[in-house]
């Protein structure tokens, strides 16, 4: 869940539990715990999905900043990709590609 959505929910819940009550204190301690060290199939999958989504957003941002039009089919292919290595190659190409479609073209170094 994006932080912009999660943060208000976390804060609203804390306020509802009471700032000076034991339940509010427990809630604040619980949400403050850094679980980035936690390794499980699901947690890794969630982190990978987040990385892939961020990679796709970065590619689209570069193209947008350069003023390059991104057709719907290209946008869909970029946002559907879950391969971090491929997304990194596409990001590098997005910096100099003459068109959005050009970043998706397979090259010998990709094989």
C-alpha positions in Angstrom: 0.0 0.0 0.0 1.4 3.4 -0.8 2.6 5.5 2.1 0.3 8.3 1.2 -2.6 5.9 1.8 -1.2 4.0 4.7 0.1 6.9 6.8 -3.3 8.5 7.4 -4.9 5.1 8.3 -2.1 4.4 10.8 -2.4 7.8 12.3 -6.2 7.7 12.4 -6.1 4.3 14.1 -3.6 5.6 16.7 -5.8 8.5 17.5 -8.8 6.2 17.8 -7.0 4.0 20.3 -5.9 7.0 22.3 -2.5 8.6 22.4 -2.1 8.3 26.2 -3.7 4.8 26.5 -1.9 1.5 26.5 -3.6 0.4 23.3 -2.4 3.5 21.5 1.2 2.9 22.8 1.2 -0.7 21.7 -0.2 0.3 18.2 2.6 3.0 17.8 5.2 0.5 18.8 3.8 -2.1 16.4 3.8 0.2 13.3 7.2 1.6 14.1 8.8 -1.9 13.8 11.1 -2.2 10.8 10.3 -5.5 9.2 12.7 -5.0 6.2 14.9 -7.8 7.6 12.0 -10.3 7.6 12.4 -12.9 4.9 9.5 -14.9 3.7 8.1 -15.8 0.3 5.3 -13.4 0.6 7.3 -10.5 1.9 9.9 -10.9 -0.8 7.2 -11.1 -3.4 5.7 -7.9 -2.1 9.1 -6.2 -2.1 9.8 -7.4 -5.7 6.4 -6.1 -6.9 7.2 -2.8 -5.4 10.6 -2.7 -7.0 9.1 -3.6 -10.4 6.4 -1.0 -10.1 9.0 1.7 -9.2 11.1 0.6 -12.1 8.2 1.0 -14.5 7.3 4.4 -13.0 11.0 5.5 -13.5 11.0 4.5 -17.1 7.7 6.4 -17.8 9.0 9.4 -15.9 12.1 9.6 -18.0 10.1 9.3 -21.2 7.6 11.9 -20.0 10.4 14.3 -18.9 12.0 14.0 -22.4 8.6 14.8 -24.0 8.3 11.4 -25.6 4.8 10.1 -26.2 4.1 6.7 -24.7 1.4 4.8 -26.6 -1.0 2.7 -24.5 0.4 -0.6 -25.7 4.0 0.4 -24.7 2.8 1.7 -21.4 1.0 -1.5 -20.7 4.0 -3.6 -21.5 6.2 -1.5 -19.3 3.8 -1.5 -16.3 3.2 -5.3 -16.7 6.8 -6.2 -16.6 8.0 -7.8 -13.4 11.6 -8.6 -14.5 14.0 -6.1 -12.6 16.9 -6.7 -15.0 14.7 -6.0 -18.1 13.3 -2.9 -16.5 16.8 -1.6 -15.8 17.8 -2.2 -19.4 14.7 -0.3 -20.5 15.4 2.5 -18.1 18.9 2.9 -19.5 17.5 3.0 -23.1 14.8 5.5 -22.1 17.5 8.1 -21.5 18.4 8.2 -25.2 15.8 6.3 -27.2 14.1 8.3 -30.0 10.7 6.8 -29.2 9.0 4.8 -26.4 8.6 1.7 -28.6 12.4 1.7 -29.2 13.2 0.9 -25.6 11.3 -2.4 -25.9 13.2 -3.7 -29.0 15.3 -6.8 -28.2 19.0 -6.5 -28.9 21.8 -9.1 -29.1 23.1 -8.1 -25.7 19.7 -9.0 -24.3 19.9 -12.6 -25.4 
